[in-house]
Amino acid sequence: MEIEKIRKYCLALPYVTEDIKWGHDLCFCIAEKMFVVVGVDSTPVSASFKTSDEEFDKLSTKKGFKPAPYVARYKWIYVEDIKLMSDKDWKQRIQTAYDLVKAKLPKSVLKSLK
């Protein structure tokens, strides 16, 4: 997987914005809530994403994956190299992260997106 493909998948989702935070992280958000973060300056390129409780437990024990620093309590996974997952896996993870974050948005915020 390449950064540009992750970017394309994220930006294809409704109401998604992108921003550089902390000087070097490409963040994808819905209503200013992050769901995927890509470390564009890291080598290899790393990323973090929101996931479900079940997937968090599975992924955090997989080689190259671990609970994301600072946000693990919110069930975020850090992957040390974005090439550890296939395009299909990334698409699925991005969609799941987006859906989980969107589901937690207040109804008033969701209405304002439409």
C-alpha positions as CSV (number, residue, x, y, z in Angstrom):
1,M,0.0,0.0,0.0
2,E,1.1,3.5,-0.7
3,I,0.2,6.8,1.0
4,E,-1.6,8.0,-2.1
5,K,-3.9,5.0,-2.1
6,I,-4.7,5.4,1.6
7,R,-5.4,9.1,0.9
8,K,-7.7,8.2,-2.0
9,Y,-9.7,5.6,0.0
10,C,-10.1,8.1,2.9
11,L,-11.1,11.1,0.7
12,A,-13.6,9.0,-1.2
13,L,-15.7,8.7,2.0
14,P,-18.4,11.4,2.6
15,Y,-17.4,14.5,4.6
16,V,-13.8,13.5,5.1
17,T,-11.2,16.2,5.5
18,E,-7.4,15.9,5.6
19,D,-4.9,17.9,7.5
20,I,-1.3,17.8,8.6
21,K,-1.0,17.7,12.4
22,W,2.0,17.8,14.7
23,G,4.1,18.9,11.7
24,H,4.3,15.6,10.0
25,D,1.2,13.4,10.4
26,L,-1.4,13.3,7.6
27,C,-4.7,13.0,9.4
28,F,-8.1,12.1,8.0
29,C,-11.2,13.3,9.9
30,I,-14.9,13.4,9.8
31,A,-16.4,16.4,11.7
32,E,-12.8,17.1,13.0
33,K,-12.6,13.6,14.6
34,M,-9.6,11.6,13.3
35,F,-10.1,8.1,12.1
36,V,-6.8,7.4,10.2
37,V,-3.3,9.0,10.8
38,V,-0.3,8.4,8.5
39,G,3.2,9.2,9.6
40,V,4.5,10.6,6.3
41,D,8.0,11.3,7.6
42,S,8.6,7.9,9.0
43,T,10.6,5.2,7.3
44,P,9.0,2.8,6.6
45,V,5.7,4.8,6.5
46,S,3.6,4.0,9.5
47,A,-0.1,4.6,10.3
48,S,-2.7,4.4,13.0
49,F,-6.4,3.8,12.8
50,K,-9.4,3.3,14.9
51,T,-10.7,-0.2,15.2
52,S,-13.4,-2.3,16.9
53,D,-12.7,-3.9,20.3
54,E,-12.5,-7.4,18.8
55,E,-10.1,-6.3,16.0
56,F,-8.0,-4.3,18.5
57,D,-7.3,-7.5,20.5
58,K,-6.5,-9.5,17.4
59,L,-4.3,-6.9,15.6
60,S,-2.4,-5.8,18.7
61,T,-0.7,-9.2,18.9
62,K,0.1,-9.4,15.2
63,K,3.7,-8.8,14.2
64,G,4.3,-5.2,13.1
65,F,1.1,-4.0,14.9
66,K,0.7,-2.6,18.4
67,P,-1.7,-0.5,20.4
68,A,-1.2,3.1,19.2
69,P,0.7,5.4,21.6
70,Y,-1.6,7.9,23.4
71,V,-4.8,6.6,21.9
72,A,-4.8,2.8,22.5
73,R,-7.4,3.2,25.2
74,Y,-9.7,4.4,22.4
75,K,-8.9,1.2,20.4
76,W,-6.4,2.6,17.9
77,I,-3.9,0.4,16.3
78,Y,-0.4,1.4,15.1
79,V,1.1,-0.4,12.1
80,E,4.8,0.1,11.7
81,D,4.8,-0.2,7.9
82,I,1.7,0.5,5.8
83,K,2.9,-2.3,3.4
84,L,2.1,-4.9,6.0
85,M,-1.5,-4.8,4.8
86,S,-3.0,-5.4,1.4
87,D,-5.1,-2.8,-0.5
88,K,-8.2,-4.8,0.4
89,D,-7.3,-4.9,4.1
90,W,-6.6,-1.1,4.1
91,K,-9.9,-0.4,2.4
92,Q,-11.7,-2.5,5.1
93,R,-9.8,-0.9,8.0
94,I,-10.4,2.6,6.7
95,Q,-14.1,1.9,6.3
96,T,-14.4,0.4,9.7
97,A,-12.4,3.3,11.3
98,Y,-14.7,5.8,9.5
99,D,-17.9,4.0,10.5
100,L,-16.8,3.8,14.2
101,V,-15.9,7.4,14.5
102,K,-19.0,8.6,12.6
103,A,-21.2,6.5,14.8
104,K,-20.0,8.3,17.9
105,L,-20.7,11.8,16.5
106,P,-23.6,13.7,18.2
107,K,-26.8,13.7,16.2
108,S,-26.6,17.5,15.8
109,V,-23.2,17.2,14.1
110,L,-24.4,14.4,11.8
111,K,-27.3,16.6,10.7
112,S,-25.0,19.5,10.0
113,L,-23.0,17.2,7.6
114,K,-26.0,16.6,5.4
